[in-house]
Amino acid sequence: MKNVDKSRMYEIYDNWPEIAENSLNMDFKEIIGENICHIVFAGMGGSGTIGDVFASVLSKTDIHVDVVKGYHLPKTVKQNSLLICTSVSGNTIETITVLKEGIELGCQIIVFSSDGEMKKICNEKKIEYREITMNHSPRASFVTYLYSMIKVLLPILPISITDVSDSISELKKINEKISSFNLNEKNISLNIANWIKNTPVIYYPWGLESVAIRFKNSLQENSKMHVMLDDIIESCHNGIVSWENDSTLQPILIEGEDDYIKTKERWKIIKEIFLERDISFYEVKSNKGNILTKITQLIYILDYCTIYLAILKNIDPTPVLSINLIKNKLEKL
């Protein structure tokens, strides 16, 4: 692992539970959560996934949530909307553009970054700002940002501090099974990595879309491979037909412990179809617990899988040459 993962990304993942706990205990001022009925999370890549996670957590509230991964705010944003901009580097051009739009509209804003242009803008415009350190890379900083932001946003979240603590406790339990100190047949992340030989097709239910998106992104960035994504219910109306032909694609089913009863019926039927057609598939199931616990547990397992997969393919998971190429070309335009 040390020979392939030259910048030791896996060591950051080994420490995710401790990092999450330390981030939650950071001395950050909480947001004042009064009369908020519309929230927009803006961010790209790993920062965008954090928005997806919060959208899942907020899905059972009366707050309307948008996740923006691009240059523009939705037209529904008004002065009483809350815009939450996240960029680990602080220099993500799309998120900076959205931030400037929010400032022009005069909506409520809070920004999270490690430094960069966004910090400068917030200082100049007197915008609420929280500085969070980057660990290794933006994607490896996931729990650092997630739990620091939870600390700040807790007053508007439909979860308790006990729920948050439970999610960290679950990360610690998972760590004992999937870390680099446990390279054995019981390591589920390593087992999934060993199973993936071709292009994965990730199936997910409503509520766990953030997990599927994060898994897709991490497979692309860490393992440098193509991957497909499909909502399990929507797929029953179109995508399932593609399996009538022979295929080298590999289905991975992300299932929630508390999936809706009708969703569980679809899972059962889909598995029957795969078994009848001799299509090998892999099931990844969440544990019991609150929504935050289920999401973070699954992301931890699947993220580590992408690191193991990269190493098995003799690929350094850290470099993202094409992303840097695009950024460099954009800077010259």
N, C-alpha and C positions, 0 to 999 in steps of 0.2 A: 504493500500500500504506500509506503514511504517513497519507493522508487518511482511509482506512477503518479501519485497525487503529490506533486513536488511542493506545493504550497500548503499542504496538510489541511485541506478543507475538512477531512473526516474528523480531525481533532476538535474543530469547532462543533461539529455535530455530536461528538461524544459529550460535549459540555452543554448542550442545549438546555437541559433541565435547570442546571445551575445558572446559566445565563438568563433564562426566563424568570427565575426567582429573584435574581439581582435586579433585573429590569423592572419588575413589579415594585420593588422596594426603593426605586429611585425617588429622590425628593422633587417630584414634579407637582406643580399646582394643578388641581383638577379644574375642568371647565365648568362654567356655570350653566347648568342644564335646564333652563326655564323657557317654556313656550317654543320648543323646537318641534316642528312638524315636517321638516324637509331637510335631509342631509345629503350632500354630494361628496363622495370620496373620489379624489383625483390622484392617479398614480399610474406608472407603467411598470411592466415586469413584476418583480417581487413586491414592489410597493402597491401595484394594482391588485395583487392577490390579497394583500392585507385588507384592502377595501372590500373585496369579495367576502372575506371572512366576517367582517363587521356587518355586511349586508345580510349574511345568513343569520348572525346573532340577532339582528334587529328585525328579522322577517316576521316575527309574531307581535310586533308593536304596531301602533297607529302611525308611526313615522314613515313617511315616504322616503325611500333610499334610492339614489342613483350612484352607479360606479362609472366614472369617466376614464377611459383609456384612450386619450387622444387630445386634440387641441381646443375643443369647444365645450362650454357648459350647455346643458339643456335649457330650452326656453322657459321651463318651469321655475328656474331659479329667480327668487325675488330677494328683497332686502332682508326678510326674516328667515331666509334659508341659511343653513350652516355649511360652509365649504371647508372640507378637510383635505389639505394637500400634503402628499407624502412623497419624498424623493430622498433616498438614502444619500446620494451624492450631493443633492441640493442643486444640481445643474441639469436636470432632465428638462429638455426644451418644451416638450408637450405640457408638462405640469406647470412650468413657469408661465406658459401662455394662458393656461386656465386660471392660474393665480392672478394674473394681471386683469383678466376678464372679471373675476370676482371682485377685485378692488374697484374697477370701474362701475360695477353694478351696486356696490356698497353693501354687499351681503356680509353676514358674519363669517369670519375666517380664522382658522388655526392651521399652522404649518409645522410639519415635522421633517427635519433633515439633519445631516451631520455637519453641514456647513454650506458653502457654495453660494451661488447667486440668489437662491431663495432666502437665505439668511440675511443677505444684504438688502433685499427688497423689503423684508419684514422689518428690519431696523429702520429703514428710511420711511416706511409708511405706517409705522407703529402697529404692526399686525401681531397678533398672538403667535408666539413661536416657542417650540421646544426643541432643543438640540439633543440628538441621540447619536451616540457613537456607532460607527460602522464596525462590524466584526468580520474581517476577512474580505467579504464581498457583499453586495446588496442582497443576493439571494440567501447567503449564509446568515445574514443579519435578521432573518425573518422573526425569530422569537424575541430578539432584542427590541425590535420596533413594535411588534404586536403587543407585548406585555407592558412596555413603556406607554404605549398609546391607550391600552386598557386602563392603566392607572389614571390617565388624564381624562378619559371619556366615560369612566365608570358611572357618573351621575346620570348619563343618558342611555345607559345600556340596561337591558332587561335581565341582567345576571347579577349575582351577589359576589362579594369578595370571597365567600366560601366556594362558590362555583369556580372562580378563578384559581384559588388555591388547590381545589380538587383536580383541575386540569394539569397543574404543575406536578402534583403527586402522581398522576397517571403517566406523565412524561418520564418521571424517574423510574417507574416500573417498566416502561417500554425500553428505556435505556439499558436496563439490565439484560434485555433480550437481544437488542439489535446493534449495540455499540461494537467498536473494533476490538474490544476485549472478549467478545463472544462470537468468534468466527467458527460456528458449529452448525449442526443440522437443525437446531432449534431457532436459529436466527431468521425470522420471517423476511426481513429486508433482503438478506443475502439469498434466501430461497427464491424470492420473486425475481431477483436479478439473474440468477442461474437459469430460471425458466424462460426468460425473454430471449428469444433467438431472432425474431423477425419484428415487423412493425406492430406495436400494440394498438388495440382499439379499446379505449377506456369508456366503460359504461357507468353512469352515475345517476342517482335519484335527486329529486328536488330537495334542497337543503344541504346537499354535499357537493354542489357544483364548484365551490371554492377549492375543495380537495382535488377534484379532477383537473381543474385548470392549473393548479400548482404542480400536480404530478406531470401534466403535459409539459409545462414550462421547464421543469427540472430535468425531464428526460431530454428535452431539446438542448438545454444549456450545458448540463453536466455530461450526459451520455452522448450528445451530438447525434441524435437520431430522429427520424420522422415518427410522428405519433398521431393518432386520430382520436376524436372526442365525440361522444354521443349520449344524449339524455335517454335513459332507458325507456321512458314512456313515449317520447317522440319517435324513437327508433322502431317501436312496434308498429308505427304507421308508415315507415319507409325503409330505414336502414337494415332491418332484419332480412329483407328480400335479397340483399347482396350476398347473404350466406348460402343462397341456393346454388351458387357456383363454387368451385374449388378455390381456396384462398390460402395464402401463407400468413395472413394477418392473425394476431393473437388477442382474443378478447380477455380483458381484465375487468371484473365486476366489483365496483366499490359499493358495498351495501351498508346501510345504516341499521343499527339495532332497533330503532323505533320507526322504521320506514312505514309509510301509510299502508294500510291493509291491501289496497288495490295495487300498490307498487310491489308488495311482496308477492302478489299473484302473478305479476308480470315477470318478476325474477324467476319464479318457479317454472313458468312456461318457457322462458328464454333458455333456461338450463336444460329443460327437456329437449328442446329443439337442437341445442348444441350436442347433447349426448346421442340423440338419434342420428345425427349427421357425423358423428365421430370427430367433433371439433373440440380440441383441447382448450379449456379456459381456466382462469385463476380467480378465485374469490378472495377479496380482502374485506373483512367485516369490522365495523366499529365495535368498541366495547360499550357497555352501558354508561350513562352519565349525561350531564348537561350538554348542550350543543357545542359549547367551546371545547369541552373535554374530548368529544367525539372528533371534532375537526382537527384539533392539534395532534391528537394521537395518530390519526390517519396520515396527516401530513408528515409527521416525524418518520413513520414507517416507510412511506413511499419516497420521501426525499432521500433517505439514507440508501434506499434501493437504487436510486439513480447514481449515487456515488460508487456503490459496489459494482454496478453494471459498467460504469466507465472504466473502473480498474480492471474488471474482467476482460474488457475489450482493449486494454492497454492504452487507454485514453486519459490524459490529465483532465479532470473535471473542471478546473478553474478557468483556463483561457476561453474567451469568447471573441475570437478574432473577427468574425463577420459583423458582430454588433459594434465593435470598435471601428471597423472599416466604415460602416454606415455613418457613425457619429463624426468621424474625421471628414468624410465627404460632405456632410451637411454643414459642418463648420466653415467649409471653403466656398459654399454657395452664397 
